[in-house]
């Protein structure tokens, strides 16, 4: 790479390397992470600034993403009472809550996939899991498990040295395949 090519991603020669190049495209993942953090802090500042407001959430300092989304929805619908000195939910609050929805969905997908894997590891059949999920057939439960695992980031390689420890922490049975399915079922 030439010196000019190396400098192209950092701005002008001699410029501060921490100052982004104004002509470089932003990293979408980084921008999304910044927006999600800003959204969470906005909702916490506007609707979780007092001890009484924070009592509406589990974490006494900062709401979890699902709590922030739920709080905005409850305040909008009237299911939660707004305090006298608390600002009304505005368009930016709604946008902040919408910004957090993908993070909330990903957390719930991960939680559900882990619970399904642990249920299988504890011997629950697909029929029992389908009943618990309110699904009509064992096939529907298995397909849901497969869809969830397809949306989640790739799991650590099973050949990695710490894979056994990871499997034990997440409740994956040793005789399970890469998705937690037992070969016999």
C-alpha positions in Angstrom: 0.0 0.0 0.0 1.3 3.4 -0.9 1.7 6.2 1.7 -1.2 8.0 0.0 -3.4 5.0 0.2 -2.5 4.5 3.9 -3.3 8.1 4.6 -6.6 8.0 2.8 -8.4 6.2 5.6 -6.9 8.6 8.3 -7.4 12.0 6.9 -4.8 14.5 5.8 -1.1 13.9 6.5 -0.2 15.1 9.9 -3.8 15.2 11.0 -5.0 13.7 14.3 -5.3 9.9 13.8 -8.4 9.9 16.0 -10.3 12.4 13.9 -12.3 10.6 11.3 -11.9 11.4 7.7 -14.9 13.5 6.8 -15.0 11.8 3.3 -14.8 8.2 4.5 -18.0 6.2 4.8 -19.1 5.6 8.4 -19.0 2.0 9.7 -22.7 1.0 10.0 -22.2 -1.3 12.9 -20.3 1.3 14.9 -22.9 4.0 14.1 -25.7 1.6 15.1 -23.9 0.9 18.4 -23.5 4.6 19.1 -27.2 5.2 18.3 -28.3 2.4 20.6 -26.2 3.7 23.5 -27.4 7.3 22.9 -31.0 6.0 22.8 -30.6 4.2 26.1 -29.1 7.2 27.8 -31.7 9.6 26.4 -34.5 7.5 27.8 -32.7 7.0 31.2 -32.1 10.8 31.5 -35.6 11.9 30.6 -37.6 9.1 32.2 -35.3 7.6 34.9 -33.7 10.6 36.5 -35.3 10.3 40.0 -35.3 7.4 42.4 -39.1 7.0 42.0 -38.7 6.9 38.2 -35.8 4.3 38.5 -38.1 2.2 40.7 -40.0 1.4 37.4 -37.0 -0.6 36.2 -34.9 -3.5 37.5 -31.5 -1.9 37.3 -31.4 1.0 39.8 -28.9 3.0 37.6 -29.7 2.4 33.9 -32.6 0.6 32.4 -31.9 -2.5 30.3 -32.8 -2.0 26.6 -36.1 -4.0 27.0 -37.0 -1.9 30.1 -36.4 1.4 28.2 -38.6 0.3 25.3 -41.3 -0.9 27.6 -41.1 2.3 29.6 -41.6 4.5 26.6 -44.5 2.3 25.4 -46.1 2.4 28.8 -45.7 6.1 29.1 -47.2 6.6 25.7 -50.1 4.4 26.3 -50.8 5.7 29.8 -50.1 2.3 31.4 -47.3 4.1 33.4 -47.9 7.4 35.1 -45.7 10.3 34.2 -44.4 12.3 37.2 -45.1 16.0 37.4 -41.6 17.1 36.6 -41.0 14.4 34.0 -41.1 15.5 30.4 -43.7 14.1 28.1 -42.6 11.4 25.7 -41.6 13.1 22.5 -40.7 12.0 18.9 -37.1 11.6 19.8 -38.0 9.3 22.8 -40.1 7.2 20.4 -37.2 7.0 17.9 -34.8 6.1 20.7 -37.1 3.2 21.8 -37.4 2.1 18.2 -33.6 2.2 17.9 -33.3 -0.2 20.8 -35.8 -2.8 19.4 -33.2 -4.7 17.3 -31.0 -5.1 20.4 -34.0 -6.2 22.5 -35.0 -8.7 19.8 -31.5 -10.1 19.6 -31.3 -10.5 23.4 -34.6 -12.4 23.5 -33.6 -14.6 20.5 -30.4 -15.5 22.4 -32.3 -16.2 25.6 -34.9 -18.3 23.8 -32.3 -20.3 21.9 -30.3 -21.0 25.0 -33.4 -22.1 26.9 -34.4 -24.4 24.1 -30.9 -25.9 24.0 -30.9 -26.4 27.7 -34.4 -27.9 27.6 -33.2 -30.4 25.1 -30.1 -31.1 27.2 -32.4 -31.8 30.2 -34.3 -34.4 28.1 -37.5 -32.5 27.1 -39.0 -33.7 23.9 -39.9 -31.5 21.0 -43.5 -32.2 21.8 -43.0 -30.9 25.4 -41.2 -27.8 24.1 -43.9 -27.2 21.5 -46.5 -27.3 24.3 -44.4 -24.8 26.4 -44.1 -22.4 23.5 -47.8 -22.7 22.5 -46.9 -24.3 19.2 -49.0 -27.0 17.6 -46.4 -29.6 16.6 -43.0 -30.8 17.6 -41.8 -29.9 14.1 -42.8 -26.3 14.6 -40.8 -26.2 17.8 -37.7 -27.7 16.1 -38.1 -25.2 13.2 -38.3 -22.3 15.6 -35.1 -23.5 17.3 -33.4 -23.8 13.9 -34.5 -20.3 12.9 -33.3 -18.8 16.1 -29.9 -20.4 15.8 -29.7 -19.2 12.2 -30.2 -15.6 13.3 -27.7 -15.7 16.2 -24.0 -15.1 15.7 -21.9 -18.2 15.0 -21.2 -20.2 18.1 -17.5 -21.0 19.0 -15.9 -23.8 17.0 -16.5 -27.1 18.7 -12.8 -28.0 18.2 -11.7 -24.9 20.1 -9.9 -25.7 23.3 -12.5 -24.0 25.5 -15.5 -25.4 23.7 -16.2 -27.9 26.4 -16.3 -25.2 29.1 -18.5 -23.1 26.9 -20.9 -26.0 26.3 -21.1 -26.7 30.0 -21.9 -23.1 30.8 -24.7 -23.0 28.2 -26.1 -26.4 29.1 -25.3 -28.0 25.7 -25.2 -31.8 26.2 -22.0 -33.5 25.2 -23.7 -35.8 22.7 -25.5 -33.0 21.0 -24.8 -31.8 17.5 -23.8 -28.2 16.7 -27.3 -26.9 17.2 -27.9 -28.9 20.4 -30.0 -31.6 18.7 -29.3 -35.2 19.7 -28.5 -37.4 16.8 -31.1 -39.9 17.8 -34.1 -37.5 17.5 
